[in-house]
Amino acid sequence: MNVHRAQEILAADEKITVELNGLPVWIDSVDASKAVAKVHAEENPADSRLVTVQELEEVH
């Protein structure tokens, strides 16, 4: 995924499924200057981490 798409998903009103290594995650924030996103596991909001946006995959 690219930074622009991650920002679009973050701003979207509808739920867009995103995965990190095959596991569903929510995007909490995007830092465009560093091309990273803060995400958390859908089932465990306390499990947040910083990842590169390239690691994220939109599920269609």
C-alpha positions in Angstrom: 0.0 0.0 0.0 1.2 3.6 -0.5 1.0 6.5 1.9 -1.8 8.2 0.0 -4.1 5.1 0.1 -3.4 4.6 3.8 -4.5 8.2 4.4 -7.7 7.7 2.3 -8.5 4.5 4.3 -7.9 6.4 7.6 -10.3 9.2 6.5 -13.0 6.9 5.0 -16.4 6.7 6.6 -16.9 3.1 5.7 -14.8 0.2 7.0 -12.1 -0.9 4.6 -10.4 -4.1 5.6 -6.6 -3.8 5.9 -4.2 -6.6 6.9 -0.7 -6.8 8.3 0.9 -10.2 7.6 -2.6 -11.7 7.0 -4.1 -10.3 10.3 -6.8 -7.6 10.2 -5.7 -4.3 11.6 -7.1 -0.7 12.0 -5.0 2.3 10.9 -4.8 4.8 13.8 -2.5 7.3 12.2 -0.3 7.9 9.2 3.0 9.8 9.1 3.5 10.6 5.4 6.9 12.1 5.9 8.2 8.7 7.2 5.8 6.5 5.2 4.8 4.7 8.4 1.4 4.0 10.0 0.4 3.3 13.6 -2.0 0.3 13.5 -3.6 -2.0 16.0 -5.0 -5.5 15.8 -8.8 -5.5 15.3 -9.3 -8.0 18.2 -6.8 -6.3 20.5 -6.7 -2.5 20.4 -3.9 -2.5 23.0 -1.7 -4.3 20.5 -0.5 -1.2 18.6 2.6 -0.9 16.5 4.4 1.3 14.0 4.8 -0.3 10.6 5.8 0.9 7.1 2.7 1.5 4.9 4.2 -0.9 2.4 3.6 -3.7 4.9 -0.2 -3.1 4.8 -2.5 -4.8 2.4 -6.0 -3.7 1.5 -8.4 -6.6 1.3 -11.0 -6.4 -1.5 
